[in-house]
Amino acid sequence: MSVEEYGPAWRRGPFERGTDGPHVILAGVDDTASSARAGAYAAGLARRQGSRLVMVYVRAPSAWTGMTPTLLAGAQEETYQDVVEELRGRVAGLAKEANINVTLEVRRGDAYAELKRAAIDRKADLVVVGASESAGRRLVGSVAQRLVRAALWPVTVVP
């Protein structure tokens, strides 16, 4: 797992009755269009609420990698590195543009399990994810659906 900070330092503001919103917003990000929209939505919400934004990218290994590790592992690792580099650029730009603190976490494993673990570890008040663009979600359920069913925090699913 790697953790990187971008933008100004974040501090919890003073409590105001009726106006305190989420203090920590966690957004699940990857290289899809719905994820980019979810990240932008979470950044805007974090800016307006004075919240800390934690963006989490989960590197989920393919089932095929275990079958032919020498052929696919190198290519998959290179793809992951490309996605992480792209995310670093987008996150740094977002932090600068919105003048907010953004933490980028890169984790490895199952997307649902790692997002849930990150939200618990960071004591997230809200989880924001993009709607699934995968046809396979009908068989096992999307990450967003599973997060909603976990019922641990409010979950916003951005189309």
Rosetta blueprint (number, residue, H / E / L):
1 M L
2 S E
3 V E
4 E E
5 E E
6 Y E
7 G L
8 P L
9 A L
10 W L
11 R L
12 R L
13 G L
14 P L
15 F L
16 E L
17 R L
18 G L
19 T L
20 D L
21 G L
22 P L
23 H L
24 V E
25 I E
26 L E
27 A E
28 G E
29 V L
30 D L
31 D L
32 T L
33 A H
34 S H
35 S H
36 A H
37 R H
38 A H
39 G H
40 A H
41 Y H
42 A H
43 A H
44 G H
45 L H
46 A H
47 R H
48 R H
49 Q H
50 G L
51 S L
52 R E
53 L E
54 V E
55 M E
56 V E
57 Y E
58 V E
59 R E
60 A L
61 P L
62 S L
63 A H
64 W H
65 T H
66 G H
67 M H
68 T L
69 P H
70 T H
71 L H
72 L H
73 A H
74 G H
75 A H
76 Q H
77 E H
78 E H
79 T H
80 Y H
81 Q H
82 D H
83 V H
84 V H
85 E H
86 E H
87 L H
88 R H
89 G H
90 R H
91 V H
92 A H
93 G H
94 L H
95 A H
96 K H
97 E H
98 A H
99 N L
100 I L
101 N L
102 V E
103 T E
104 L E
105 E E
106 V E
107 R E
108 R E
109 G L
110 D L
111 A H
112 Y H
113 A H
114 E H
115 L H
116 K H
117 R H
118 A H
119 A H
120 I H
121 D H
122 R L
123 K L
124 A L
125 D L
126 L E
127 V E
128 V E
129 V E
130 G E
131 A L
132 S L
133 E L
134 S L
135 A L
136 G L
137 R H
138 R H
139 L H
140 V H
141 G L
142 S L
143 V H
144 A H
145 Q H
146 R H
147 L H
148 V H
149 R H
150 A H
151 A L
152 L L
153 W L
154 P L
155 V E
156 T E
157 V E
158 V E
159 P L
